[in-house]
Amino acid sequence: MGEAPEWYWDIQAARYLGVAPWELAAQSIEWRNRALVAMSAEAEARDT
C-alpha cells in the first residue's frame, strides 16, 4: 500500500485544527507540524 501522499497529512492537520486546508496552507508550516504531533500523541494515549 505504501505511504500516504503529503497532501493527506495537510488535510488531516487542517481537519484537526478545524480550518480549511487552503487556510492552513497560508500559515506557517509549524502549525501543520504541531497539529500532526498533537494527533499522534492523542492516538498514542488512546492506545495505552
DANOR-V308595 format. One record per pair of residues at least 6 apart in sequence whose ideal C-beta (glycine too) atoms are under 7 Angstrom apart, sorted by the first residue. I is the first residue (numbers start at 1). GAP is how many residues later the second one is. Records with the same first field share a line. If there is no record, write none. Layout:
I = GAP + GAP
This chain:
9 = 27
10 = 11 + 14 + 15 + 22
11 = 10
12 = 27
13 = 11 + 19 + 22 + 23
14 = 6 + 7 + 10
16 = 19 + 23
17 = 7 + 14 + 18
24 = 7 + 8
